[in-house]
Amino acid sequence: MDGASNCGPEWHAAHYSFRSPRQRRTAIATTTAPIEAPPVEASLAELLDHLGIASAHFAGRSLADLQGLIAAHPERIASLTLVCPTVLNPRSVAPLGARLLVLTGDHGLGARRVRAVLPALPEATTVVLDDYAGLTWADLAADRGDRIDMAMQEFIQRRKALPAAALREREDEIADISFRVRGAGPPLVLLPLDLSPCQWEPLIPALSVRHCTITLGGPLFSSVASLEERGRSGYMAVVRGLLDALAIQPGESVLEVGCGSGVIMRELARRTAGANRLIGRDMNLYLLREARALAGRAGLLDDIDFGEGRGEALPLPDAAVEVALSSTVFEEGDADRMLAEIVRVTRPGGRIGIVVRATDMPFWVNLPLDPALKAKVDAPNVIGGGVAPNGVADASLYRRLGALGLTGLKCFPQLVSVVPGSERIERYQQQILAALTRAEAATWHRAVAAAEREGTFFIAQPYHCAVATKPG
């Protein structure tokens, strides 16, 4: 994930060691998936207990970060502010009643989805940010910090006063959660605004005057949690199919553009067992920090060179690697520039592999719905996020690669089944429900309940995948 946020402290690159390649020249095969993550609500409760906080104000973007705590310990949430969430499940936040503040944009796909379900939350407070979409990669506090700060101040002042937190300023980690304490006053817990905890930094001076701010980070939240969850899902079958098609040989150097939390890098490290130089580049320093930590926990850090780099201007010389790949990154930037860069840094005769979301193909919702409702549910863009103005998330990926003179082009669209029990399918269902009438939603819920009893409910997401060779 080549995320838009590049803020935060400078993190030293991990020590990198490269073991000599093995002599056997055969393609490296697939391996097993990583282990499951701990429940986030248990870690949050442990953190609050460790800090001696019975109840706190919370603010963030992703409802997935807190819906477990809402269900298990609603009394610990004095208030919750959601800043430009991309999806909102009324049932998950219903226990909060008037303790919920939702800030949302006035246009854009995510804002429309959120506004569609707000009537189901009559006690919540809503603030609309004028002339703003609040896209997934937007830097929210930098863009609209004054309005966000004013809305939070007015909202929290109406809530029951909390005792001041007796905490000194510090940085620490507990229960897989990193945290930083600043300021004095009632506790305000700040979860990442999707891309990074440091996206809150423009507001910290003002918030810390009124509150003891506790900024959280780590693998359990927002973009890192989403990337790691995807790494435990059927999506990895697409990744492994791409890696198999690339036919990576021992001794070949491999670059991933937009490595995010390092899921694919760790898969490659397990596959190659030190026989290859592995390079992961991302522009988001927070994601790189978490990628290093997760690789370290898996005992794979010495096999991976994580470093900063934008997809549009990779900090690598021409013909630097034999294999270059990227997965669901070219949607979020200037796709033509990124494609030109990934070709530039690949050696003649090397291979390039790309995966992008397919917004020109419908999701497959496996439910027995009548034709009209099925067509509405399956329509493109009912599920899924936005695409940057110059990004690519359609079949033009294949044409663009061909136009760059690559040979041996293999084009293989894929479907990934998302099954009940995952955070992702809950999010997809909320996106669908936001497009339905009340009667259609009731039909949807009945169909889902019946299909879940039969074990046949899933939603399949489409991707465009391609592998090609640089002439040489």
Salt bridges, closest charged atoms under 4 A:
GLU36 OE1 - ARG232 NE 3.51
ASP49 OD1 - ARG76 NH1 2.89
GLU75 OE2 - HIS73 ND1 3.72
ASP106 OD1 - HIS107 ND1 2.70
ASP149 OD1 - ARG210 NH2 2.64
GLU171 OE2 - ARG180 NE 3.92
ASP172 OD2 - ARG170 NH1 3.12
GLU173 OE2 - ARG297 NH2 3.34
ASP176 OD1 - ARG297 NH1 3.26
GLU201 OE2 - ARG182 NH2 2.83
GLU228 OE1 - ARG266 NH2 2.55
GLU229 OE1 - ARG424 NE 3.11
ASP244 OD1 - ARG271 NH2 2.98
GLU252 OE1 - ARG351 NH2 2.78
GLU267 OE2 - ARG240 NE 3.17
GLU267 OE1 - ARG270 NH2 3.78
GLU267 OE2 - ARG271 NE 3.37
GLU290 OE2 - ARG289 NE 3.86
ASP303 OD1 - ARG19 NH2 3.13
ASP305 OD2 - ARG277 NH2 3.70
ASP305 OD2 - ARG281 NH2 3.11
GLU312 OE1 - ARG310 NH2 3.75
ASP318 OD1 - ARG344 NH1 2.71
GLU322 OE2 - ARG347 NH1 2.24
GLU331 OE2 - ARG357 NE 3.80
ASP336 OD1 - ARG400 NH1 2.99
GLU341 OE2 - ARG344 NE 2.76
ASP360 OD1 - HIS464 NE2 2.87
ASP378 OD2 - LYS374 NZ 2.36
GLU423 OE1 - ARG427 NH2 3.01
GLU440 OE1 - LYS376 NZ 2.80
